[in-house]
Amino acid sequence: MRKGLAVIMILALMMQIVSLGIVFGDEEDSLSMSWDGVIRDKNSKSISTIYENDHFSIDIQLKVKGNVDTDSLYISFENSSSYKLTSSKPGEERLYKAKKDKNTLDLIYLGGGETNLSLTAYDNNGNYAYLNIELPVSDSSSTPSSTSRNIPKLVIAGGTSIPIINAGEEATIRIPLENISSTAAKNIQATLELDSVDSPFEIEKLSLTYHIDRINGKKTDDAIFVVKVADNASEKIYPLKLKLVYYPLSGKDPETDEYTINVRVQNAKKPPKLVLSAVGYGDEPLIAGEQRKLTVVLRNNGTLEAKDIKVKLQGLKTDGFTLHNSPDIKQIQDLEGNKVIQLEYVLIPSINMATGNHELQLKVDYKDNKKTDYSEEFTFFLPVKGMDTAVSDIKIENIQAPQEEIKAEENFKISFDVVNYNDIEADGVRVSLVTDKEIISKSLNIQSLGKLANNERKRVEFELYATSEAVTKNYPIQINVEFESGVGEKKSKNTISQYVGVFVDRGNTKGTPRIIVDRYNVEPSIIKAGDIFQLTMSLLNTSSYATVSNIKVSLVSDDGVFSPVNSSNTIYIDSIGPKESIQNVFTLTPKRDAEHKTYGISVNIDYEDEKGNQLSSKDMISVSVVQQVKLVLGDVSMPFEVYVGQTFPVSIEFYNMGKTTLYNLMIKTEGNFTTQNSNYYVGNFESGKTEYYDVGITANEPGPINGRIVFTYENAVGEVFEEVKEFQTNVIEIPMEPMPDIGMEEMPEENKIINIAKSPYFIGGSILLAVGIFFVGRKIYKKKKGMTFDE
């Protein structure tokens, strides 16, 4: 018993402690509202009765406690349709921005006999307070307001959302008109007034005035306007003025009101944009002196129509391209958005045109629907086979492309062989692709193959991607191979092209957002082992609806060839929006001993979708590295002094101390003298090899000789280098020995020998003999050295 009593006492004590905590602890959030019962007219005098259309005011007291958001306090009376604020924005006739403590509501009574004013106070934190006020209203015809009680009042009904109209479309705008009085309004005329300067509407298609026969008291009807928005209207909110003119049932004087209506215009249409989409001339270069049909394809990348199009072919000249029975200016009436048009010309390259790529321009002038002028200029190049040199017989063979359908947002590969069937070596061979915008090349945009010897073939592979914008159709892909052919001054640039098609089936695109490397670039374009370069990479979010976030991008290279410079190989990106691409730059350097070849770099991407799901993707890019070239020149060997008119030898030893072969090594000597066999073509000079260069020089006049030995060569990708070694010597006249006098006594034998040795004829002959011995000795040395190397 005592034990049970003790438990009861403990529980009672705990309840008292909890009760104290409530009283003295943290204050609960609360919001309360009260009225002092006083009604004042618009002159601030106390009144006891409110009549229809009377203006009056009341004071509402708000008290707040705890965490009430006083910056977002409002008093609303939406359920009391007989009352509204005397000054308010459309749609906010019954919403008052409040503050704590005293709030004065200036109201107007609209009639109808409703005595209850139901008020609600609230904030953004979810606190509410309610108050019902009974007001002394009267609708008696004997009141002082009886003369105004029969006047209707039209307003725009509250809560109307802003109409949204698409550019280029016709839409219907409904504006609800509410008669807030108890008296009917008749012969209602609603008129929209437009800004003539900034209006997006086409006036001739706009019903500016709408008539309503009658709106009874406390009823609503719509004013209806059919509008047409211009194709090129700017996206924004346009304010329109609505004027109302109406009459009471009894009486001849009209009532007028004016309101502002906001209309939002959104525009997904793009202005016309004409681009040069493709140039066709066949599979082979144009032949100098022969006719060839040229086709150019213009595409309107905008969604709006291009009108009054004038196309002019520029760059024509008598010693270049001329037209055969074809005007250089063509007129096109119009071209719809996202459509193409093909134009044809018949070209004749001049018989004197050199082999290579030659330039033409296309100038396009056009207008949009509002007669706004546009102008575009495009430059393109056409390959010509002239009569000056033979063209390397380059072919594209063994093309492998997907035979099955490709899905949108899917990777695929195209590979092929580039072969040289000509005896002439092809230099500077570069391969590129031209695709529609829906097909993206994820490989390096241009792949350099360097040189192609006779019957040499190299395999090329591109990785591509069909974006989510790809439609169901066959997409052509143009393969371009650029190269140089010929030798010396007759070397020329050429291009061949071939097409392959892939069929894309759009089907149902994948729902998971993907990040891909849609393009990348390296600077400089030729990366040398040990040098710093910048890799600029663009990441594309292929999704058209989802944003990806918390993106981590890491680079991993084959065999660890590439290392980051003053940075990490990993970057962080906060987010990428739908169809948005972001560029990032990595600074890297290859190892100094990296071999000359193309290396792969893996791009590992980790990211999250909008729901926080962890996703990942992996891309591969390719970067070519070449070894540094290093040609070392020895000292020039030559006599310190020579005679006028005599030939003497000049020689130099040179070494390839780099780790790669030097190509097309050519040596020549220049200076104020005459040379014999100055030009020496070495060809390909392998790493670690040593060679000599000899040349015979003849001095033409006394004085100093200033000469230079010039070495020119290329690396594996056709980059040209030059090394120069200068030399100098002195040239003197051959001294003339005076003739002996006739009749002089004969000299002793030893004096004759001395005089012969001093004779200039003897000296000159000795020099010539030394030159001969030098050249013969050098050739024997070279021959022995070559035999030893072979052994």
Helices and strands as residue ranges (DSSP letters): H 2-24, E 30-35, E 40-41, E 50-51, E 55-65, G 70-72, E 74-76, E 83-85, E 95-97, E 101-109, E 116-122, E 128-134, E 137-138, G 144-147, E 154-156, E 164-166, E 170-179, E 185-193, G 203-205, E 209-215, E 220-228, E 236-248, E 255-266, E 274-280, E 286-287, E 292-300, E 306-314, E 321-323, E 329-335, E 340-349, E 356-367, E 373-385, E 394-400, E 406-407, E 410-420, E 426-434, E 439-441, E 446-452, E 457-466, E 473-485, G 488-490, E 492-505, E 515-523, E 527-528, E 533-541, E 548-557, G 558-560, E 562-564, E 570-576, E 581-590, E 597-608, E 614-626, E 631-633, E 641-643, E 647-656, E 662-671, E 674-676, E 680-685, E 690-698, E 703-714, E 720-732, H 749-758, H 760-790
